[in-house]
Amino acid sequence: MTANQIDRSNLDCFPLVLLSSFTVECRSLGLGDSTPAIRMDTVAFITTESKDDLIVSFAVQDPGDRAAVQSLTLIRTPKYEFLFEDDERGVRVSFDRYDKQEEDNLQEVAFLETERIVRLKTSLHQYELNVRKVDTEELKQMRNILHKMNYDHRFQTSGI
């Protein structure tokens, strides 16, 4: 079957060239035409911090320049959260790929250990992260910090 023979009317994304084996790094997370496709980003490494701020930062490879990375950062400051209104508490998410935006809060995180994929759902975006290149110790630290960030069950978790 060639690329011209594929019925593209029901696909959210598809490969431009068909090979005998390929990886589709884009998937729809729902049904119907209204669900946007989610591109899988590759993570080069993860940094974490557990002081006054709890931080998990993913170094996402820039799709336009594989030598460059963009930071996708999750941050929570439990020490000072009591000063905020309830709806302002939780894990804030920022991504270098996007210009300054309105507040983006973490809603869900899932770690598919055998596939080595992290899925994040925020109030504004959804991310699918390929963490196959990431060191096992970094993944362990990521899971540890995510547990600490979710001390009040503000976001849903799976596989963490």
N, C-alpha and C positions, 0 to 999 in steps of 0.2 A: 504494500500500500504506500502511495506517495503522499506528500504533504498536500497536494492538490485534491486528493480523494477524500480527505477528512471533512466531515460535516462539522463546521466550526460554530454553528448556531447555538449549541448548548454548552460550549466550553467557555470558562472564565479566562483560561490561559492555555497556551499550547506551545509546543516546541516549534521553532521556525524551520528546523531541519530534522528529519527523522533519521536516526541511526539505529543500528542493531541493538544498542543499549545506550540509554541516556538517563539522566536524572532530571526530573521536573522539579524545579525549585520554586514553584509557585502553585498555590492551591487555594481553592475556595473553601471557606469555613462554614458555608451554609448552603441553602438551596435557592434556586431562582436567579434571575438576572440582577436583582438588587444587591446581592452580596459581592463586595469587591474582592478581587484576587489578593492574596497575601503572598508577597515575595519572601522566600527564605533568605535571610542574611547569614553570612559566615562570620563567626566570632574568632578572632585571633587569640585573645586572652581575656581573662576576667581579673579585675582588681576589687578588693573588698576592704572595708574599714569598719572597725567596731570600737569607736570612742564615744564622744558626745553625739556624733552623727553615725548612723548605720548606713553604709553605702555598699551597693553592688554596682559596678560599672563594667559594661561589656564593651570591648574594643571591636567594633563591627567594621569589617573590611568595606571600604568605599567601593561601590559597584563600578564607578568610573575609573578608579585607580587602585588596583589591588594592593599596592604598596602603602597606601594611606589607610588610616582608620578614623572612624567617627565614634564618639562616645555615646552610648545609650546608658543613662545613669538612673538608678533607683536610689532615693535618699529619704531617710526618716530621722527626725530629731526628737526622740522620746523625752529627753531632758527638759525641753521647752514646750512640748505640745499642750501642756495644761493651760498655756496662755492663749491658745487658739480656740475658736468656736468648733463645735463638734464636726461640722461639715468641712472644716479646713485641716483636720487631722488626717494622718495616714501617710502613705508612701507617695512622694512626688516623683514624676518621671519626666526626664528631659532627653532629647536626642539632638545631637549636633546637626543632623540632616535637616531639621526643621528650624525655621526662624523662630524668634521669640513667639510664644503662643500662650493661650490661656492655660490656666492650671490643668495639669494632666495627672490624674491619680490612678494608681495601680488598683485594678479590680480583681484580676485573676492571674495566677502563675501556675504553670504545669511543667514538670520536668519528665520527659520520656527518656528514661535512663538507657534502655537498650538501643533506641534510635539516636541518642545523644542530641536531643532537640529540647529547647526551652521555648515555651509559648507564653506570651504576655498579652493580657488584655487590659487596656487602660480606658479612661473615660473618653479619650479621643482617637486612639489607634489600637491596632493589633499587630503583634510582631511574632515571627517564627524564626528562631535563631538556631543555626547549626553550630553545635559546640564540640564537634568531633576533634578539632585541633587543640582544644583546651585541656590543660593538664588536669589529672584526676584530683590533685590536691586543691586546685582552684575551684573545681566543681564542688568539692566537699565544703570549702569555705563559703561559696555562694549559698549552698543549702543552709548552712549554719546561720548566716546573716539573715536570710529570708525568714527562717524560724523566729529569730529575734524581732524582726520587723513586724511580724504578724502576732505579737503577744496579745493583742486585743481582737484577733480574728476579723480585722478590717477588710481583708481580701481573701478570696478562695484560693486553696492550694490543692495540688495533686502531684504526687511523686516527690515531694520536697522532704 
